[in-house]
Amino acid sequence: MIKKSKKARKRGRMVRDLDAAARQEVFERDGHVCVRCRDTKRGIQWAHIFSRRHKNLRWEPDNALTLCAGCHIFWHQYPLLAVDWFKTTWPERYEHILTIFNSGMRIRVEDLHAEL
């Protein structure tokens, strides 16, 4: 087994800390319920409009929402319908994240983590 470098382990911890803080912020904003079907029983999950792999949007609250397991599956099976629903429901949020996405803005995990 190849051991990760000290720098890689530190960065991983920072990403996990940022994920936890962003997830908690979104859960509190959305009231710990699925924003699509209002369910609270099927396990509420942190979901993203644009994938988490886009670091400039990963921790942006407008790019995330709470979904139950069933709606999260729908989100991934029917992404065009899901994004259309999101755009109709929150047009300002969609425009905001689209602007960030198209800007190509780069972020530094270290800088975001320092703000926690």
C-alpha positions as CSV (number, residue, x, y, z in Angstrom):
1,M,0.0,0.0,0.0
2,I,1.3,3.5,-0.9
3,K,1.1,5.9,1.9
4,K,-0.2,9.4,1.1
5,S,2.1,12.3,1.7
6,K,1.7,14.6,4.7
7,K,0.6,17.4,2.4
8,A,-2.0,15.2,0.8
9,R,-3.4,14.0,4.2
10,K,-3.6,17.6,5.4
11,R,-5.4,18.7,2.2
12,G,-7.8,15.7,2.6
13,R,-8.6,16.9,6.2
14,M,-9.3,20.4,4.9
15,V,-11.7,19.2,2.2
16,R,-13.5,17.0,4.8
17,D,-13.8,20.0,7.1
18,L,-15.1,22.2,4.4
19,D,-17.6,19.6,3.2
20,A,-18.9,19.1,6.8
21,A,-19.4,22.9,7.2
22,A,-21.0,23.4,3.8
23,R,-23.3,20.4,4.3
24,Q,-24.4,21.7,7.8
25,E,-25.1,25.2,6.4
26,V,-27.3,23.8,3.6
27,F,-29.1,21.4,5.9
28,E,-29.9,24.3,8.3
29,R,-31.0,26.6,5.4
30,D,-33.3,23.9,4.0
31,G,-34.7,22.9,7.4
32,H,-33.4,19.3,7.2
33,V,-36.1,18.3,4.7
34,C,-36.1,17.3,1.1
35,V,-36.7,20.5,-0.9
36,R,-38.3,18.5,-3.8
37,C,-40.8,16.3,-2.0
38,R,-40.7,17.6,1.6
39,D,-39.9,14.1,2.9
40,T,-37.9,13.8,6.2
41,K,-38.0,10.0,6.5
42,R,-35.8,8.6,3.7
43,G,-32.5,10.0,4.8
44,I,-31.7,13.6,3.8
45,Q,-28.6,14.0,1.6
46,W,-26.4,16.8,0.5
47,A,-26.8,17.2,-3.2
48,H,-25.2,19.5,-5.8
49,I,-26.5,21.1,-9.0
50,F,-23.1,21.2,-10.6
51,S,-20.9,18.3,-9.5
52,R,-18.6,18.5,-6.5
53,R,-15.7,17.9,-8.8
54,H,-16.0,21.6,-9.8
55,K,-14.1,23.0,-6.9
56,N,-15.2,26.6,-7.5
57,L,-18.7,25.5,-6.7
58,R,-18.3,22.6,-4.3
59,W,-18.8,24.7,-1.2
60,E,-21.1,27.3,-2.7
61,P,-24.4,27.1,-0.8
62,D,-26.4,28.1,-3.8
63,N,-25.0,25.1,-5.7
64,A,-26.3,22.7,-3.0
65,L,-29.7,21.5,-1.6
66,T,-31.1,18.8,0.5
67,L,-32.7,15.8,-1.1
68,C,-34.1,12.6,0.2
69,A,-32.6,9.4,-1.2
70,G,-35.3,8.9,-3.7
71,C,-35.1,12.4,-5.1
72,H,-31.3,12.2,-5.2
73,I,-31.6,9.1,-7.3
74,F,-34.0,11.0,-9.6
75,W,-31.5,13.9,-9.8
76,H,-28.8,11.6,-11.2
77,Q,-31.1,9.5,-13.4
78,Y,-32.8,12.6,-15.0
79,P,-30.3,15.5,-14.8
80,L,-32.0,17.6,-17.5
81,L,-35.4,17.4,-15.7
82,A,-33.7,18.0,-12.4
83,V,-31.9,21.1,-13.5
84,D,-35.0,22.4,-15.2
85,W,-36.9,22.0,-12.0
86,F,-34.1,23.8,-10.1
87,K,-34.0,26.7,-12.6
88,T,-37.8,27.1,-12.3
89,T,-37.8,26.9,-8.5
90,W,-34.8,29.1,-7.8
91,P,-33.9,31.2,-10.9
92,E,-31.7,33.6,-9.0
93,R,-29.6,30.8,-7.4
94,Y,-29.2,29.1,-10.8
95,E,-28.0,32.4,-12.5
96,H,-25.6,32.9,-9.6
97,I,-24.0,29.5,-9.8
98,L,-23.9,29.6,-13.6
99,T,-22.0,32.9,-13.4
100,I,-19.5,31.3,-11.1
101,F,-19.2,28.2,-13.2
102,N,-18.6,30.1,-16.4
103,S,-16.1,32.5,-14.8
104,G,-13.6,29.6,-14.4
105,M,-12.6,31.1,-11.1
106,R,-10.1,29.1,-9.2
107,I,-10.2,28.6,-5.5
108,R,-7.6,27.5,-3.0
109,V,-8.7,25.0,-0.4
110,E,-6.2,26.4,2.1
111,D,-7.8,29.9,1.8
112,L,-11.3,28.6,2.3
113,H,-10.3,26.4,5.2
114,A,-8.6,29.4,6.9
115,E,-12.0,31.2,6.8
116,L,-13.7,28.4,8.8
